[in-house]
Amino acid sequence: MGCVLSELGFGWGASSVQEEGAPPDPVLTLSQEELRLLRESWRLIQDDISKVGVIMFVRLFETHPECKNVFFLFRDVDDLQRLRASKELRTHGLRVMSFVEKSVARVDHPEHLEQLALELGKSHYRYNAPPKYYQYIGTEFMSAVQPILKEKWTPEVENIWQRLFTYISNVMQRGYQEEERRKIEEKNRHRSQNAV
């Protein structure tokens, strides 16, 4: 990934992405002070969410060009300037930022946050966006917001965001796997019904 966070194993899931058959994801637990820092940093980021979304994905495609294959709209765009100006990229970036905003709003309601991330993982199965890429988003998000937060980007704030993205990535992977199993079971049922 090319940054200090990745070298330390931090990312959106990084090396802690849940293995098949592992116990359920632990609940993300933040203290009142951590909640305050998360929300305060998000308020500062909100003014630039469109910019953050674009920067995040341009950096993602620069550092991990293989990720572009998941995005049929961008897979053949090699010109980064054209990518930065893309309305589609801006729209997708805003969708991701909207998800982050919803996650921040639900962080003190673990069951709602879990359901949100689970559904996102299921939809990523339908989009054929495998879990191996989820870890990169958190890293690129943090790289994009660090200059915006300036001195407010502290090791504690970094740790809070990293924990949030790791949790989301783990739950998304579980959602992806659940949807994959459901589709396999559905196909098997369909085959057995046709065989009769």
N, C-alpha and C positions, 0 to 999 in steps of 0.2 A: 504494500500500500504506500510505502515511501514516506511515512511520517512517524514521529515518536510514538503516537498512540498505537499504531499497528505493531510496532516493534515490541511494545509492552503487552500485546494481546488485546488491546482495546479496539472496539469497533462496534458495529451494530450487531452484536452477537459474538464476534470474534471467535476465539477458541471455546467459548462456553456454550455454543449452540447445542441444544439438547439432542441427545442420542435417541434413536428409536427405542421405545420401551422404557425410557427413563421415567422417574417419578415426575408428577406434575411440577410445573414451574413454581418456584417459590414466589410468594407475594412480594411485590416491590414495596419495601418499607422505607419511608423517608420521615425524618424528624420534622417538627414544625419549622425549625430553622432551615432545613433543606428544602422543604416545600416553599418557604418564602423566597429562598435564593433561586429556585427553579422558576417560580412565577415572575419574580423581578427580572430575571434574565430574559424570559420569554417576552415580557412587555417591551423591553429594549429591542429585541429582535423583530418584533411585529411590524415596526415601521419599515423594515426592509425585507419582508418575507418573499416578495416576488424576486428581488435581487438574490436573496439567499438560495432560493430554489434553483435559479438558473446557474449560479456559481457552483452549487453543490453537484448538479448533474454534469456540467462542463468538466469539473474536476474529476468526477467519477469516470467519465469517458476518456479523459486524458490519462488517468492513472490505471484504469482498467478497461481498455478498449473492447475487451471481450463482452463487457456488459451491454454494449450497444446492440448486440445480437438479440437481446431480449426485447428491445424496443424497435418494432418494425418501422416506425416513422423516422428513426435516427440511424438505423444500421448502415445506410449507405452515405451518410453525411460525414465527410472527412474534414471539411473546412470548419474550424472551431468558431470563426467569426459568424458564419452562417448559422451554426448551432446556437450561439449566444443570442442571435436575433430571431430565432424560431419561436413563433407563437405557440406551437405545439409543446415545445420544451418548457416555455413559460407556464403554460396551462398545467402540465404535469407537475412541475415544480410547485405550483400553488396548491395542487391536490395533496402533495406530500406535506407541505407546510400546514395545510388544513388538518391533516391527520395528526401532525405533531401538536397543533393547537388543541385538538380534541383530547389527545393523550394527556397533555398538561392539565387540562380541565378535569380529567377523570382520575388523576393520579392518587387522590385521596378516597376514591371509590374503586377499590381493586377489582371487584367483580365486573364493573362497567369497562374498565381499562382492559381487562383480560378479554372480554367479549369483543371489544373493538379490534384488538390485535388478532384475535382468533379469526374473525371474519375477513380481515385483511389478508391473512395467510391463505385462507380458502380461496379468495378471489385471485391471489397470485398463482395458485395452482391452475385456475381456469385461464389465466393469461400466459401460462407456461413460463413463469418467472421463478426459477428454483431458489431454495433457501441459501445456496452457496453465495449468492450475491447480496443478501440482506445485510451482512456485516459491514459492507462498505458504506452504506448510506449514513450511518451514525458518524463514522469517521469523517466523511466529507461534510456533513452538517456541521460538526464541531470545528472543522477547519474554516468553513465559510463564516461562522458566527464569531469566531475569536476576534477578528479585526473590528467587528461592530461593537463588541462588548468592551474592548480595550482593557483598561485596568480592572473592570468588573469580572473579566475572565480569570478566575482564580483556580488553583488546583481543586478546591472544594466544589466549585461550580462545574468544572470539567468532570469530576468524579460523579456528580449527580446526573449530568446528562449521559455519561457513559453507562451508568447503571440503568437509566430509563431505556436507552436504546438496546442494551443487552437483553433486558426483560422483554421488550417488544419483539426483538428478533427471535428469541426463544419461543414465545407464544405464537408468533407468525409461523415458525417452522412447524409447530404442533398443528396449527390450522391447516397448513399445506398438506401435512401427512394425513390428517383426518379426511380431508377432501380427496386425496389420492386413494386412500383405502375405500372410501365410499364409492368412488367411480369404479374401482376394480370390482367391488362386490356387486355393484349395479350391472356391470358387463357380464359377470359370472352368472348372475340371476337370469339375465336376458338370454345368455347362451343356453343355460339349462332349460329354460322355458321353450326355446326354439327347438331343442333337441327332442322334446317330448312330443 
